[in-house]
C-alpha cells in the first residue's frame, strides 16, 4: 500500500456505518501501523473540516492503541478543557486519558476535572472515573453530584453509588439526610440507600478472607468458599476470578454473568451482588 493512501483509507474506515468495519480497521491499523495511525488521528483532530462524529471516533480508538505519545496525550487534554470544542469530542477524551495515563498523572487530572468551572468536564469525568476506578475516596464527588439539583448526571451518580456502594456508603448517605439539602436531593439519597441495601446478599465468616487472597494467587476459587456461597443460594461458576478492591478489606469476584463485591465490615465479610 502506498504511504500516501493510508490516511484516506483510515478516514474511510472511520466514516463507515458498520461497527464491525470500524472495529476491524481499528485493530488492524494499531497492530500493523501504530505510528501512522496516531499521526492520522492527530491530523484529523486538527482538521477544521473534519466532523465532530469522525473526531469522536478517532479519539475513541486511542484507548486501544499500542502507543500513546506525550503529544497525543497533551492534545487530548487540550480538547477536554476547551469550551470551544463540541461536547461529544470533549467527552470522548476522558476514557483514553484515564486509561492510558499513569496513576499520578490520572490523579492530578481527576483533581483538575472535579474542580473545573465547566460542568461537562466536572460531572462526566467524576462519574466515569468513580465508576471505573471506584474507591471510597470518590464518594464525596458522587454525593455532591447526587445532591446537586441542577446536575445533569445525578442519576448516573446514584447508579455508580449503588453499583459500588456498601455499608460505608450507606452511612455517608444517611449522614447527608441530616444536613440542609433539598427535598429532591433527600428523595434521591433515600432511593440510593434502598438501591445499595437491595444489592446486599449475605454475610460469611471473616476466616474466608484467606480464601479470597489465595484465589488471587492461584486463579481458582477454593471449594470451601464455593460451598459457602452455595449454602446461601449463590453460585460461583468455574472461571470466576477474584481481584483486590482494597487490600485487606475489599474484593471483587467476577464471572461471565456475575459481579460480587466483598467487603470486610464489623469483623465479617458482607457479600453484595453488583450484577446490575
C-alpha positions in Angstrom: 0.0 0.0 0.0 1.4 3.4 -1.0 2.2 5.5 2.1 0.0 8.4 0.8 -3.0 6.1 0.6 -3.1 5.2 4.3 -4.7 8.4 5.6 -7.5 8.2 3.1 -8.2 4.5 3.9 -8.1 5.2 7.6 -10.6 8.1 7.3 -12.8 6.0 5.1 -12.9 3.2 7.7 -13.8 5.6 10.5 -16.6 7.0 8.3 -18.1 3.6 7.7 -21.6 3.0 9.2 -20.7 -0.6 10.3 -19.4 -1.0 13.8 -17.6 -4.2 12.7 -15.8 -2.4 9.9 -14.6 0.3 12.2 -13.6 -2.2 14.9 -11.6 -4.3 12.4 -9.9 -1.2 11.0 -9.0 -0.1 14.5 -7.3 -3.4 15.4 -5.6 -3.7 12.0 -4.3 -0.1 12.0 -3.0 -0.2 15.6 -1.4 -3.6 15.3 0.3 -3.0 11.9 0.8 0.7 11.6 0.7 2.3 15.2 2.7 5.4 14.4 0.9 6.1 11.1 -2.4 5.7 12.9 -1.5 8.1 15.6 -0.3 10.6 13.1 -3.6 10.3 11.2 -5.6 10.8 14.4 -3.6 14.0 15.2 -4.2 15.3 11.7 -8.0 14.6 11.9 -8.2 16.4 15.3 -6.5 19.5 13.7 -8.7 19.4 10.6 -11.4 22.1 10.9 -13.5 20.4 8.2 -13.5 17.1 10.0 -16.9 16.3 11.5 -17.3 16.1 15.3 -18.5 12.4 14.9 -15.4 11.5 13.0 -13.2 13.2 15.6 -15.1 11.4 18.4 -14.5 8.0 16.7 -10.8 8.8 16.2 -10.4 9.8 19.8 -12.2 6.7 21.0 -9.8 4.3 19.3 -6.8 5.8 21.1 -7.9 3.8 24.1 -6.7 0.7 22.4 -3.6 1.8 20.7 -0.2 0.3 21.2 1.4 3.7 21.6 0.2 6.8 23.5 2.7 9.5 22.9 3.1 12.6 25.0 2.0 14.7 22.0 -1.3 12.8 21.7 -1.9 12.9 25.5 -1.4 16.7 25.6 -3.7 17.2 22.6 -6.5 15.2 24.2 -6.1 17.2 27.4 -6.4 20.5 25.4 -9.6 19.2 23.8 -11.0 18.1 27.2 -10.6 21.6 28.7 -11.5 23.6 25.7 -15.0 25.1 25.9 -14.9 25.8 22.2 -14.8 22.1 21.3 -18.1 20.2 20.8 -19.2 18.2 23.9 -19.2 14.9 22.0 -15.5 15.4 21.3 -14.5 16.5 24.8 -16.4 13.7 26.5 -14.6 11.2 24.3 -11.2 12.2 25.6 -12.0 11.1 29.2 -11.7 7.3 28.7 -8.4 7.2 26.9 -6.8 9.8 29.1 -7.7 8.0 32.4 -6.9 4.5 30.9 -3.6 5.4 29.4 -2.1 7.9 31.8 -0.1 6.8 34.8 -1.5 6.7 38.4 0.0 10.0 39.5 -1.0 11.8 36.2 -4.5 10.4 36.4 -5.0 11.6 40.0 -3.7 15.1 39.1 -6.0 15.1 36.0 -9.0 14.0 38.1 -8.5 16.8 40.7 -8.4 19.3 37.9 -11.6 17.9 36.4 -13.7 17.9 39.5 -12.7 21.5 40.3 -13.1 22.7 36.8 -15.7 25.5 36.1 -17.3 23.7 33.2 -20.0 21.2 34.2 -19.4 18.8 31.3 -15.8 18.2 32.4 -16.6 18.2 36.1 -19.5 15.9 36.0 -18.6 13.5 33.2 -15.1 12.9 34.5 -16.2 12.4 38.1 -18.8 9.8 37.0 -16.5 8.0 34.6 -13.5 7.8 36.9 -15.6 6.9 40.0 -17.4 4.2 38.1 -14.3 2.5 36.6 -11.7 3.1 39.4 -14.0 3.3 42.4 -12.7 3.7 45.9 -14.4 5.5 48.8 -12.1 8.4 48.0 -14.5 9.2 45.2 -17.7 9.1 47.3 -17.6 12.8 48.1 -17.7 13.7 44.4 -20.6 11.4 43.7 -22.5 12.6 46.7 -22.1 16.2 45.5 -23.5 15.3 42.1 -26.3 13.3 43.7 -27.4 16.3 45.8 -27.0 19.0 43.1 -30.5 19.6 41.7 -29.0 21.2 38.6 -26.7 18.3 37.9 -27.3 16.6 34.6 -25.8 13.3 35.8 -27.3 12.9 39.2 -29.0 9.6 38.1 -25.6 8.3 36.9 -24.1 9.3 40.2 -26.8 7.3 42.0 -26.1 4.3 39.7 -22.4 4.5 40.5 -23.0 4.6 44.2 -25.4 1.6 44.0 -23.0 -0.4 41.8 -20.1 0.1 44.2 -21.7 1.1 47.5 -21.6 -0.8 50.8 -22.3 -0.1 54.5 -19.8 2.8 54.5 -21.5 4.4 51.6 -24.9 4.0 53.3 -23.6 5.6 56.4 -22.4 8.6 54.4 -25.7 8.9 52.7 -27.6 8.7 55.9 -25.4 11.5 57.4 -26.3 13.6 54.4 -30.0 13.3 55.3 -29.3 15.3 58.5 -27.9 18.2 56.6 -29.6 21.2 54.8 -30.5 19.6 51.5 -33.4 20.0 49.1 -36.4 17.6 49.1 -35.4 16.4 45.7 -31.9 15.5 47.0 -33.4 13.8 50.0 -35.6 11.6 47.8 -32.5 10.7 45.6 -30.5 9.8 48.7 -33.2 7.6 50.1 -33.7 5.8 46.8 -29.9 5.3 46.5 -29.8 3.8 50.1 -32.5 1.4 49.2 -30.7 0.5 46.0 -27.5 -0.3 47.8 -29.4 -2.3 50.5 -31.1 -4.3 47.8 -27.7 -5.5 46.5 -26.7 -6.9 49.9 -26.9 -10.7 49.8 -25.5 -12.3 53.0 -22.5 -12.4 55.4 -19.8 -15.0 55.8 -17.2 -15.6 58.4 -14.1 -13.4 58.1 -11.9 -16.6 58.0 -12.7 -16.8 54.3 -10.5 -13.7 53.8 -7.6 -16.1 53.3 -9.5 -18.0 50.6 -10.1 -14.7 48.7 -6.5 -13.7 49.0 -5.2 -17.2 47.9 -7.6 -17.2 45.0 -5.8 -14.1 43.6 -2.6 -16.1 43.6 -3.9 -19.4 42.3 -6.6 -18.1 40.0 -9.0 -20.8 41.4 -12.0 -20.3 43.7 -11.5 -22.6 46.8 -14.0 -25.3 47.3 -14.8 -24.1 50.8 -15.6 -20.6 49.5 -17.7 -22.1 46.7 -19.7 -24.2 49.1 -20.2 -21.3 51.4 -21.8 -19.3 48.6 -23.9 -22.3 47.6 -25.1 -22.6 51.2 -26.5 -19.1 50.8 -28.1 -19.8 47.4 -25.5 -18.2 45.2 -23.2 -19.9 42.7 -19.5 -19.2 42.0 -19.1 -20.6 38.5 -16.0 -22.1 37.0 -13.7 -19.4 35.6 -14.7 -16.8 38.2 -11.8 -14.5 39.3 -11.0 -12.5 42.4 -9.3 -9.1 42.4 -8.4 -6.8 45.3 -10.6 -3.7 45.6 -8.8 -2.5 48.7 -6.1 -4.5 50.4 -7.4 -6.3 53.5 -11.0 -5.1 53.3 -12.4 -5.2 49.7 -12.5 -7.8 46.9 -14.4 -8.2 43.6 -15.4 -11.6 42.2 -16.1 -11.5 38.5 -17.5 -14.2 36.3 -19.3 -14.5 33.0 -22.6 -13.3 34.4 -21.7 -12.4 38.0 -20.2 -9.5 39.8 -19.9 -9.8 43.6 -18.4 -7.2 45.9 -17.0 -8.5 49.1 -16.4 -6.0 52.0 -15.0 -6.7 55.4 -17.3 -4.9 57.7 -17.5 -5.3 61.5 -15.3 -8.5 61.5 -17.4 -10.3 58.9 -17.4 -10.4 55.1 -20.5 -8.9 53.6 -21.4 -10.1 50.1 -23.1 -7.7 47.6 -24.5 -8.6 44.2 -23.4 -5.9 41.8 -24.6 -7.6 38.6 -26.6 -4.5 37.6 
